[in-house]
């Protein structure tokens, strides 16, 4: 029977067999593989079988699910694959003797305040995000001989905007509440044009046009280059900048 091993570093925290029901991974105490880490989403990922093939699927997590270093939304599993969730790894193995499917978990009583606390996911630290992205690029280049094209993405972590995510595939993006802006801010006091992002090849530069723009908590007075995992604040809106394969 296939099994999943939840690991932190060199330590194996839990081992479960995969039965007919999906194995859920996340920060919910009701999940099958419970990870008590604020970088892990409440319902982060799951592993399931379909017509004899096992798959890992990301469940819309904030920090993403990685398979052998590559960020995925859904992918088939083979023996020895390593799934990365936050700072933990889940190792997939086939036909481990004696492994048993995980019994149904006993629900843990919790009040509304605890539920809110559990569902609030922290952004994964920038260093680990860069390491995962570098591993993905190196692995893909080695396998295919081709460089991985990347585009920038802004994900809204806090505040009111027209969308929750923005792929930065064009040359210039303006941020503000003006109709001319591609990244539209909402709110009575939102600036008409607060900043611009310019793309040059695979580099992205952020230029403030107002005084309420910061990167990683540092107020901007001039153009800066954006890097993987940077937190960009524009007024009351907080974005995270990431590079994704394209």
HUKA-V812462 format. One record per residue. N is the residue number from 1. PHI is phi in radians with two decimals (999 if undefined). PSI is psi in radians with two decimals (NA if undefined). Layout:
n=N phi=PHI psi=PSI
n=N phi=PHI psi=PSI
This chain:
n=1 phi=999 psi=2.32
n=2 phi=-1.09 psi=2.57
n=3 phi=-2.34 psi=2.77
n=4 phi=-2.09 psi=2.32
n=5 phi=-1.95 psi=2.10
n=6 phi=-1.53 psi=2.14
n=7 phi=-2.21 psi=2.62
n=8 phi=-2.28 psi=1.92
n=9 phi=1.14 psi=-2.23
n=10 phi=-1.63 psi=0.01
n=11 phi=-1.64 psi=2.32
n=12 phi=-1.58 psi=2.03
n=13 phi=-1.54 psi=-0.57
n=14 phi=-2.84 psi=2.62
n=15 phi=-2.37 psi=2.21
n=16 phi=-2.33 psi=2.58
n=17 phi=-1.50 psi=2.70
n=18 phi=-1.78 psi=1.99
n=19 phi=-1.73 psi=-2.57
n=20 phi=-1.30 psi=-0.54
n=21 phi=-1.49 psi=2.56
n=22 phi=-1.06 psi=2.59
n=23 phi=-1.69 psi=2.08
n=24 phi=-1.64 psi=2.54
n=25 phi=-2.21 psi=2.27
n=26 phi=2.91 psi=-2.98
n=27 phi=-1.62 psi=0.07
n=28 phi=-1.36 psi=2.22
n=29 phi=-1.09 psi=-0.29
n=30 phi=-1.48 psi=-0.10
n=31 phi=-1.34 psi=2.93
n=32 phi=-1.34 psi=-0.82
n=33 phi=-1.93 psi=1.68
n=34 phi=-1.49 psi=2.18
n=35 phi=-2.07 psi=1.98
n=36 phi=-1.54 psi=1.34
n=37 phi=-2.58 psi=2.23
n=38 phi=-1.16 psi=-0.22
n=39 phi=-1.43 psi=-0.14
n=40 phi=-1.72 psi=2.34
n=41 phi=-1.27 psi=2.75
n=42 phi=-0.95 psi=-0.89
n=43 phi=-2.09 psi=1.70
n=44 phi=-1.61 psi=-0.89
n=45 phi=-2.74 psi=3.00
n=46 phi=-2.59 psi=2.74
n=47 phi=-2.13 psi=2.31
n=48 phi=-2.58 psi=2.89
n=49 phi=-1.97 psi=2.57
n=50 phi=-2.59 psi=2.09
n=51 phi=0.86 psi=0.74
n=52 phi=1.47 psi=-0.01
n=53 phi=-1.95 psi=2.41
n=54 phi=-1.74 psi=2.44
n=55 phi=-2.26 psi=2.64
n=56 phi=-1.96 psi=2.41
n=57 phi=-2.35 psi=2.26
n=58 phi=-1.35 psi=2.45
n=59 phi=-1.84 psi=0.68
n=60 phi=1.34 psi=0.55
n=61 phi=-1.17 psi=2.72
n=62 phi=-1.21 psi=-0.79
n=63 phi=-1.68 psi=-0.05
n=64 phi=1.53 psi=2.82
n=65 phi=-2.08 psi=2.34
n=66 phi=-2.08 psi=2.42
n=67 phi=-2.06 psi=1.99
n=68 phi=0.91 psi=0.65
n=69 phi=1.62 psi=-0.19
n=70 phi=-1.83 psi=2.30
n=71 phi=-1.23 psi=2.35
n=72 phi=-2.29 psi=2.80
n=73 phi=-1.83 psi=-0.63
n=74 phi=-2.78 psi=2.41
n=75 phi=-2.76 psi=2.58
n=76 phi=-1.28 psi=2.69
n=77 phi=-1.92 psi=2.52
n=78 phi=-2.22 psi=2.85
n=79 phi=-0.97 psi=2.26
n=80 phi=1.63 psi=-0.07
n=81 phi=-1.11 psi=2.60
n=82 phi=-2.11 psi=2.10
n=83 phi=-1.73 psi=2.28
n=84 phi=-1.91 psi=2.20
n=85 phi=-2.26 psi=1.90
n=86 phi=1.07 psi=-2.18
n=87 phi=-1.78 psi=0.13
n=88 phi=-1.80 psi=2.77
n=89 phi=-2.14 psi=2.61
n=90 phi=-2.16 psi=2.05
n=91 phi=-1.75 psi=2.28
n=92 phi=-1.75 psi=2.21
n=93 phi=-2.31 psi=2.60
n=94 phi=-1.73 psi=2.48
n=95 phi=0.94 psi=0.96
n=96 phi=-1.47 psi=2.09
n=97 phi=-1.05 psi=2.38
n=98 phi=1.45 psi=-0.08
n=99 phi=-1.23 psi=2.43
n=100 phi=-2.14 psi=2.54
n=101 phi=-1.03 psi=2.58
n=102 phi=-1.16 psi=2.29
n=103 phi=-1.18 psi=2.78
n=104 phi=-1.03 psi=2.25
n=105 phi=-1.23 psi=2.62
n=106 phi=-1.50 psi=2.08
n=107 phi=-1.00 psi=2.43
n=108 phi=-1.69 psi=2.15
n=109 phi=-1.06 psi=2.42
n=110 phi=-2.70 psi=2.52
n=111 phi=-1.53 psi=3.08
n=112 phi=-1.08 psi=-0.65
n=113 phi=-1.12 psi=-0.70
n=114 phi=-1.19 psi=-0.66
n=115 phi=-1.05 psi=-0.76
n=116 phi=-1.10 psi=-0.74
n=117 phi=-1.07 psi=-0.73
n=118 phi=-1.22 psi=-0.60
n=119 phi=-1.45 psi=-0.24
n=120 phi=-1.37 psi=1.91
n=121 phi=-1.71 psi=2.34
n=122 phi=-1.47 psi=2.67
n=123 phi=-1.30 psi=2.30
n=124 phi=-1.09 psi=2.49
n=125 phi=-1.07 psi=2.59
n=126 phi=-1.06 psi=-0.68
n=127 phi=-1.05 psi=-0.82
n=128 phi=-1.18 psi=-0.68
n=129 phi=-1.02 psi=-0.76
n=130 phi=-1.15 psi=-0.68
n=131 phi=-1.10 psi=-0.74
n=132 phi=-1.14 psi=-0.72
n=133 phi=-1.14 psi=-0.72
n=134 phi=-1.10 psi=-0.71
n=135 phi=-1.10 psi=-0.70
n=136 phi=-1.08 psi=-0.84
n=137 phi=-1.11 psi=-0.79
n=138 phi=-1.14 psi=-0.74
n=139 phi=-1.13 psi=-0.73
n=140 phi=-1.18 psi=-0.74
n=141 phi=-1.12 psi=-0.73
n=142 phi=-1.13 psi=-0.64
n=143 phi=-1.36 psi=-0.63
n=144 phi=-1.96 psi=-0.31
n=145 phi=1.32 psi=0.16
n=146 phi=-2.04 psi=2.47
n=147 phi=-1.24 psi=2.46
n=148 phi=-1.44 psi=2.03
n=149 phi=-1.24 psi=2.48
n=150 phi=-2.28 psi=2.61
n=151 phi=-2.28 psi=2.72
n=152 phi=-1.40 psi=2.68
n=153 phi=-2.44 psi=2.34
n=154 phi=-1.82 psi=2.20
n=155 phi=-1.96 psi=2.25
n=156 phi=-1.40 psi=2.07
n=157 phi=-1.69 psi=-0.51
n=158 phi=-2.75 psi=2.49
n=159 phi=1.86 psi=3.04
n=160 phi=-1.83 psi=2.18
n=161 phi=-2.49 psi=2.99
n=162 phi=-1.26 psi=-0.52
n=163 phi=-2.41 psi=2.94
n=164 phi=-1.62 psi=-0.38
n=165 phi=-2.45 psi=2.57
n=166 phi=-2.35 psi=2.08
n=167 phi=-1.51 psi=2.22
n=168 phi=-1.71 psi=1.31
n=169 phi=-1.64 psi=-0.28
n=170 phi=-1.63 psi=-3.10
n=171 phi=-1.36 psi=-0.70
n=172 phi=-2.40 psi=2.38
n=173 phi=-2.25 psi=2.29
n=174 phi=-1.80 psi=2.49
n=175 phi=-2.00 psi=2.15
n=176 phi=2.90 psi=-3.05
n=177 phi=-1.67 psi=-0.04
n=178 phi=-1.12 psi=2.61
n=179 phi=-1.09 psi=-0.34
n=180 phi=-1.35 psi=-0.25
n=181 phi=-1.45 psi=2.41
n=182 phi=-1.39 psi=-0.61
n=183 phi=-1.78 psi=1.73
n=184 phi=-1.57 psi=2.16
n=185 phi=-1.60 psi=2.61
n=186 phi=-2.06 psi=2.68
n=187 phi=2.20 psi=2.57
n=188 phi=-1.04 psi=-0.67
n=189 phi=-1.75 psi=0.16
n=190 phi=-1.17 psi=2.40
n=191 phi=-1.19 psi=2.58
n=192 phi=-1.10 psi=-0.86
n=193 phi=-2.39 psi=1.98
n=194 phi=-1.76 psi=-0.57
n=195 phi=-2.87 psi=2.90
n=196 phi=-2.29 psi=2.58
n=197 phi=-2.06 psi=2.20
n=198 phi=-1.97 psi=2.33
n=199 phi=-1.82 psi=2.20
n=200 phi=-2.23 psi=1.88
n=201 phi=1.00 psi=-2.00
n=202 phi=-1.92 psi=0.31
n=203 phi=-1.83 psi=2.48
n=204 phi=-2.15 psi=2.29
n=205 phi=-2.11 psi=2.36
n=206 phi=-1.85 psi=2.21
n=207 phi=-2.12 psi=2.13
n=208 phi=-1.37 psi=2.50
n=209 phi=-2.01 psi=-0.05
n=210 phi=-2.29 psi=-2.98
n=211 phi=-1.91 psi=0.26
n=212 phi=-2.13 psi=0.72
n=213 phi=-2.12 psi=2.30
n=214 phi=-2.50 psi=2.76
n=215 phi=-2.21 psi=2.14
n=216 phi=0.94 psi=0.64
n=217 phi=1.49 psi=-0.02
n=218 phi=-1.79 psi=2.05
n=219 phi=-1.04 psi=2.46
n=220 phi=-1.69 psi=2.43
n=221 phi=-2.14 psi=-0.17
n=222 phi=-2.66 psi=3.08
n=223 phi=-1.14 psi=2.44
n=224 phi=-2.35 psi=2.70
n=225 phi=-1.49 psi=2.38
n=226 phi=-1.56 psi=2.49
n=227 phi=-2.19 psi=2.85
n=228 phi=-0.90 psi=2.19
n=229 phi=1.53 psi=-0.03
n=230 phi=-1.06 psi=2.47
n=231 phi=-1.76 psi=2.09
n=232 phi=-1.93 psi=2.07
n=233 phi=-1.84 psi=2.23
n=234 phi=-2.21 psi=1.80
n=235 phi=1.07 psi=-2.15
n=236 phi=-1.65 psi=0.11
n=237 phi=-1.80 psi=2.33
n=238 phi=-2.02 psi=2.18
n=239 phi=-1.96 psi=2.77
n=240 phi=-2.09 psi=2.36
n=241 phi=-1.74 psi=2.28
n=242 phi=-2.39 psi=2.75
n=243 phi=-1.84 psi=2.26
n=244 phi=-2.18 psi=2.62
n=245 phi=-1.13 psi=2.48
n=246 phi=-2.39 psi=NA
